[in-house]
Amino acid sequence: MKHQLKILTSMIFVVFATNLHASGLDLIIPKLYLPTRNTPSGNTNWTITNAATNNTSNDYWKLLINSAMISPAINFGAYTDIEVSMSLQSYGTISNHSDDIALSIFKNNEYSQIATNLHTSSTSGVQKILIPNNSNLISKLKLTAPNSSSTSGARIMSVEIKGKPISTPLISTNIEGALTLDSQLGDSTTFNLLIGGVNLSKKIGISLEGNEDKCIHLSTDSISSLSCNSINEVKITYKPTSTNNKTVKLIITSDNAPSIEQTISTKTLISASQHVVFDRIEIKNSNGSIYYKAKENEIATLYDLNGRLLKTYESKEGWNEISWFQSGIYLIRIGKKVQKIML
């Protein structure tokens, strides 16, 4: 039986193993399995999308085009040597690697592919993949069949996620790197922060440093000692009180555990409906180009009609040309002056 593994070059720590040493590994989340023919069960807290279950002799999830199987949130920080063990087979008439299985992890608000297992037999059996060290990250895993069709793909009979529990106190979150929150002036946006602990004995404290104007609000400033070793949700709400962007620091602490400090950057968006409250910018059209009038070193910013920042210009004294690669209706802002323009 031949097995191959295609690995993304940026994830050099992923390995494919046929004989992983599993002793000392604990089940991290409930096993996903189908114990009885045509009776789907065992999918506790998993999200199953377009993956039907049916067969006359064996149970399996059919992973075809537009199918996905997403795990519940996992505190990767609580374990080392994490492995995903999948009981797999191909489904249908295989062509163009339609039975490939892609394993992805949710990071920075998107799924990043870790590895793809290529199956060359209709009876592939159990495949095991080691998960790269994700430090103290709370995240989800997703299984898809990226090259499948509506009739050809893969079968999944069971999935186990195991790891070796750590023995030291640790706090985990679902933020990797800096977090950016944006909202229109007068409106608000909310981010669901997940915080989990392991081997903690005291409550978890949550605070914001540099939030003097109170534009960022936490739904709670602590997690009790009774809940600190499970995954908890804390809502971070950003409601801008001015057009000034800023940076604050999120600090999460608990006794005897390394503290977490993560940067939160804010961005105030300008709604198309808000431009009428500001003064007009002097703009002219000449030889098919758009120009705006500004002072030396004055900053001009170009937005789309949803308020997303597209480009920043450092102006010279007098008339300045707007260079943008796509025609449409946009907003240009200089200081508190905002005007709608057509490029």
C-alpha positions as CSV (number, residue, x, y, z in Angstrom):
1,M,0.0,0.0,0.0
2,K,1.5,3.3,-1.0
3,H,0.9,6.6,0.8
4,Q,2.2,10.0,0.0
5,L,2.1,13.4,1.8
6,K,2.1,16.8,0.2
7,I,3.3,19.4,2.7
8,L,3.1,23.2,2.4
9,T,6.6,24.6,2.4
10,S,5.8,27.1,5.0
11,M,4.8,24.4,7.5
12,I,8.0,22.5,7.7
13,F,7.3,20.8,11.0
14,V,4.4,18.7,9.7
15,V,5.3,15.0,9.3
16,F,3.4,12.0,8.0
17,A,3.7,8.9,10.1
18,T,2.4,5.4,9.7
19,N,3.7,4.1,13.1
20,L,3.4,7.0,15.6
21,H,4.1,6.1,19.2
22,A,0.7,6.9,20.8
23,S,1.4,5.8,24.4
24,G,0.8,8.6,26.9
25,L,-1.5,10.5,24.6
26,D,-5.0,11.5,25.8
27,L,-8.1,12.1,23.8
28,I,-8.4,15.9,23.5
29,I,-12.0,16.2,22.3
30,P,-14.7,13.5,22.0
31,K,-13.9,11.1,19.2
32,L,-15.9,11.6,15.9
33,Y,-17.1,8.2,14.8
34,L,-20.0,6.3,13.3
35,P,-20.6,3.2,15.4
36,T,-23.8,1.8,13.8
37,R,-24.6,1.4,10.1
38,N,-26.7,4.3,8.7
39,T,-27.0,5.8,12.2
40,P,-24.8,8.9,12.4
41,S,-23.6,9.6,15.9
42,G,-20.5,10.4,17.8
43,N,-20.2,13.9,16.2
44,T,-20.3,15.7,19.5
45,N,-19.8,19.5,18.9
46,W,-18.4,18.9,15.3
47,T,-19.8,21.0,12.5
48,I,-20.7,18.8,9.5
49,T,-21.4,20.6,6.2
50,N,-22.6,18.7,3.1
51,A,-21.1,15.4,4.3
52,A,-23.8,12.9,4.0
53,T,-23.8,9.4,5.7
54,N,-25.0,6.3,3.9
55,N,-23.8,2.9,2.8
56,T,-25.3,-0.5,2.7
57,S,-22.5,-2.2,4.6
58,N,-20.3,0.4,6.3
59,D,-20.8,3.8,7.9
60,Y,-18.8,6.8,6.8
61,W,-19.0,10.5,6.2
62,K,-18.9,11.3,2.4
63,L,-16.4,14.1,1.9
64,L,-17.2,15.4,-1.6
65,I,-17.2,18.8,-3.3
66,N,-18.2,21.7,-0.9
67,S,-18.1,19.3,2.1
68,A,-16.4,20.2,5.3
69,M,-16.0,18.7,8.8
70,I,-15.0,21.3,11.5
71,S,-13.9,20.4,15.0
72,P,-15.0,22.3,18.1
73,A,-12.5,24.7,19.6
74,I,-9.4,23.0,20.9
75,N,-7.0,24.3,23.5
76,F,-3.8,23.3,21.7
77,G,-1.8,24.9,24.5
78,A,-2.9,22.2,26.9
79,Y,-1.1,19.5,25.0
80,T,2.1,18.6,23.2
81,D,2.7,15.9,20.5
82,I,-0.7,16.4,19.1
83,E,-1.8,14.0,16.4
84,V,-4.9,13.6,14.3
85,S,-5.8,9.9,13.5
86,M,-8.3,9.4,10.7
87,S,-9.9,6.2,9.5
88,L,-10.2,6.9,5.7
89,Q,-11.0,5.4,2.4
90,S,-11.6,6.7,-1.1
91,Y,-15.1,7.1,-2.4
92,G,-16.3,6.7,-6.0
93,T,-14.2,6.5,-9.1
94,I,-11.0,8.4,-8.3
95,S,-9.4,10.7,-10.8
96,N,-7.2,13.8,-10.4
97,H,-6.5,13.0,-6.8
98,S,-10.2,13.5,-5.9
99,D,-9.7,11.5,-2.7
100,D,-7.1,14.0,-1.3
101,I,-7.9,15.0,2.3
102,A,-6.8,18.5,3.4
103,L,-6.3,19.3,7.0
104,S,-6.4,23.0,8.0
105,I,-6.2,25.0,11.2
106,F,-8.1,28.2,11.9
107,K,-5.6,31.1,12.5
108,N,-5.8,34.8,12.0
109,N,-9.5,34.6,11.0
110,E,-8.9,32.1,8.2
111,Y,-8.1,28.5,7.7
112,S,-4.5,27.7,6.8
113,Q,-3.8,24.3,5.2
114,I,-1.4,22.1,7.2
115,A,-1.2,19.0,5.1
116,T,-2.9,16.9,2.4
117,N,-2.9,13.1,2.6
118,L,-3.0,11.5,-0.9
119,H,-4.7,8.1,-0.9
120,T,-4.0,5.6,-3.7
121,S,-6.1,2.7,-2.4
122,S,-9.8,2.2,-1.8
123,T,-8.8,0.7,1.6
124,S,-6.4,3.3,2.9
125,G,-7.0,2.5,6.6
126,V,-5.8,4.8,9.4
127,Q,-3.7,7.9,8.6
128,K,-2.0,9.9,11.3
129,I,-0.7,13.5,11.1
130,L,1.3,15.4,13.7
131,I,0.1,19.0,14.3
132,P,2.9,21.6,14.4
133,N,3.5,23.2,17.8
134,N,0.9,26.0,18.0
135,S,2.0,27.3,21.4
136,N,-0.9,28.6,23.4
137,L,-3.4,28.8,20.6
138,I,-7.1,28.0,20.9
139,S,-8.4,27.0,17.4
140,K,-10.3,24.6,15.2
141,L,-9.4,21.9,12.7
142,K,-11.1,21.4,9.4
143,L,-11.2,18.4,7.0
144,T,-12.0,18.9,3.3
145,A,-11.5,17.1,0.0
146,P,-10.2,20.0,-2.2
147,N,-10.1,18.0,-5.5
148,S,-13.4,16.0,-5.0
149,S,-16.5,16.1,-7.2
150,S,-20.1,15.5,-6.5
151,T,-19.5,11.7,-7.0
152,S,-15.9,11.2,-6.2
153,G,-14.0,11.9,-2.9
154,A,-13.2,10.4,0.4
155,R,-14.8,8.4,3.2
156,I,-14.2,9.2,6.8
157,M,-15.1,6.6,9.3
158,S,-13.7,8.2,12.4
159,V,-11.4,11.0,13.7
160,E,-9.4,11.1,16.9
161,I,-7.4,14.0,18.1
162,K,-4.9,13.1,20.9
163,G,-2.0,14.8,22.7
164,K,0.2,14.6,25.7
165,P,-1.1,16.9,28.5
166,I,1.3,19.5,29.8
167,S,2.0,19.7,33.5
168,T,2.6,23.5,33.9
169,P,0.1,26.3,34.2
170,L,-0.7,28.0,30.9
171,I,-3.2,30.4,29.4
172,S,-4.3,30.2,25.8
173,T,-6.3,32.4,23.5
174,N,-7.6,32.4,19.9
175,I,-5.5,35.4,18.9
176,E,-2.2,34.8,17.1
177,G,-0.3,38.0,16.7
178,A,-2.0,41.4,16.7
179,L,-5.8,41.8,16.5
180,T,-7.3,44.6,14.4
181,L,-10.8,45.9,15.2
182,D,-12.6,48.3,12.8
183,S,-16.0,50.0,13.0
184,Q,-17.7,53.0,11.5
185,L,-18.0,56.1,13.6
186,G,-21.2,55.8,15.7
187,D,-21.4,52.0,15.2
188,S,-19.6,49.1,16.9
189,T,-18.0,45.8,16.2
190,T,-17.5,42.7,18.4
191,F,-14.8,40.1,18.5
192,N,-15.4,36.8,20.3
193,L,-12.2,36.2,22.4
194,L,-11.7,32.7,23.6
195,I,-9.6,32.2,26.7
196,G,-8.6,28.8,28.1
197,G,-6.4,27.7,30.9
198,V,-4.7,24.5,32.0
199,N,-3.4,23.6,35.5
200,L,-4.5,27.0,36.8
201,S,-5.6,27.4,40.5
202,K,-6.6,31.0,40.5
203,K,-8.9,33.2,38.5
204,I,-7.9,34.7,35.1
205,G,-7.7,38.5,35.0
206,I,-8.3,40.4,31.8
207,S,-7.5,44.1,31.3
208,L,-6.8,46.7,28.6
209,E,-3.8,49.1,28.8
210,G,-4.0,52.4,26.9
211,N,-7.8,52.5,26.6
212,E,-8.2,55.9,28.2
213,D,-11.2,57.0,26.0
214,K,-13.0,53.7,26.8
215,C,-13.7,53.0,23.1
216,I,-13.0,49.2,23.7
217,H,-15.2,47.3,26.1
218,L,-14.7,43.9,27.7
219,S,-17.7,41.8,28.6
220,T,-15.9,40.7,31.8
221,D,-12.6,41.5,33.5
222,S,-12.1,38.0,35.0
223,I,-12.8,34.3,34.7
224,S,-13.5,32.5,38.0
225,S,-11.3,29.8,39.4
226,L,-14.1,27.3,38.7
227,S,-14.0,28.0,35.0
228,C,-10.4,29.0,34.4
229,N,-9.4,25.5,33.1
230,S,-12.0,25.4,30.4
231,I,-12.5,27.5,27.3
232,N,-14.4,30.7,28.0
233,E,-15.8,33.4,25.6
234,V,-15.2,37.1,26.3
235,K,-16.6,39.7,24.0
236,I,-14.4,42.6,22.9
237,T,-16.5,45.5,21.6
238,Y,-15.0,48.4,19.8
239,K,-17.1,51.6,19.5
240,P,-15.1,54.5,18.1
241,T,-15.6,57.8,19.8
242,S,-13.4,59.7,17.3
243,T,-11.8,59.3,13.9
244,N,-8.4,58.7,15.5
245,N,-7.0,55.2,15.1
246,K,-5.2,53.8,18.2
247,T,-3.4,50.8,19.7
248,V,-4.1,49.3,23.1
249,K,-2.7,46.3,24.9
250,L,-4.7,43.3,26.0
251,I,-3.3,41.7,29.2
252,I,-4.4,38.3,30.5
253,T,-2.9,36.9,33.8
254,S,-3.3,34.2,36.3
255,D,-1.1,33.2,39.3
256,N,1.9,31.0,38.3
257,A,1.1,31.1,34.6
258,P,3.0,33.2,32.0
259,S,0.9,36.3,31.3
260,I,-0.3,37.0,27.7
261,E,0.1,40.5,26.2
262,Q,-1.4,41.0,22.8
263,T,-1.8,44.2,20.7
264,I,-5.2,45.4,19.6
265,S,-5.2,48.0,16.8
266,T,-8.3,50.0,16.0
267,K,-9.4,51.6,12.8
268,T,-12.3,54.0,12.4
269,L,-14.2,53.6,9.1
270,I,-16.1,56.3,7.3
271,S,-19.5,55.5,6.1
272,A,-20.6,56.9,2.7
273,S,-23.6,58.4,4.5
274,Q,-21.4,60.3,6.9
275,H,-19.6,62.4,4.4
276,V,-22.3,65.1,4.3
277,V,-21.4,66.2,7.9
278,F,-17.9,67.3,6.8
279,D,-16.6,70.2,4.8
280,R,-15.9,69.7,1.1
281,I,-12.4,69.1,-0.3
282,E,-11.4,71.1,-3.3
283,I,-11.2,68.6,-6.2
284,K,-10.9,69.0,-10.0
285,N,-10.8,66.8,-13.1
286,S,-8.1,67.5,-15.6
287,N,-7.0,65.4,-18.7
288,G,-8.9,62.4,-17.3
289,S,-7.2,62.5,-13.9
290,I,-8.6,63.5,-10.5
291,Y,-6.7,66.1,-8.4
292,Y,-7.3,67.3,-4.8
293,K,-5.9,70.4,-3.1
294,A,-4.0,70.1,0.1
295,K,-1.2,71.6,2.2
296,E,2.4,70.4,2.4
297,N,2.7,67.0,4.2
298,E,-1.1,66.8,4.8
299,I,-2.3,63.2,4.8
300,A,-5.1,62.2,2.4
301,T,-6.8,58.8,2.6
302,L,-8.8,57.0,0.0
303,Y,-11.7,54.7,1.1
304,D,-14.3,52.5,-0.7
305,L,-18.0,53.1,0.0
306,N,-17.9,50.5,2.8
307,G,-15.3,52.6,4.6
308,R,-12.3,50.3,4.0
309,L,-9.0,52.1,3.7
310,L,-7.5,51.7,0.3
311,K,-4.6,54.1,0.0
312,T,-2.8,56.8,1.9
313,Y,-1.2,59.9,0.2
314,E,1.3,62.3,1.7
315,S,0.4,65.6,0.0
316,K,2.5,68.4,-1.3
317,E,1.4,72.0,-1.3
318,G,-1.3,72.7,-3.9
319,W,-2.8,70.2,-6.3
320,N,-2.1,66.5,-5.9
321,E,-3.0,63.7,-8.3
322,I,-5.0,60.6,-7.1
323,S,-3.6,57.4,-8.5
324,W,-5.8,54.4,-8.1
325,F,-5.9,51.4,-10.4
326,Q,-9.7,50.7,-10.5
327,S,-12.6,52.9,-11.6
328,G,-15.5,53.4,-9.3
329,I,-17.0,55.7,-6.6
330,Y,-14.8,56.4,-3.6
331,L,-14.4,58.6,-0.5
332,I,-11.3,60.8,0.0
333,R,-10.6,62.3,3.4
334,I,-8.2,65.1,4.5
335,G,-8.4,65.8,8.2
336,K,-12.1,66.1,9.0
337,K,-13.0,66.8,5.4
338,V,-14.5,63.9,3.4
339,Q,-15.9,63.9,-0.1
340,K,-17.2,61.4,-2.6
341,I,-15.3,61.2,-5.8
342,M,-15.6,59.1,-9.1
343,L,-12.5,57.7,-10.6
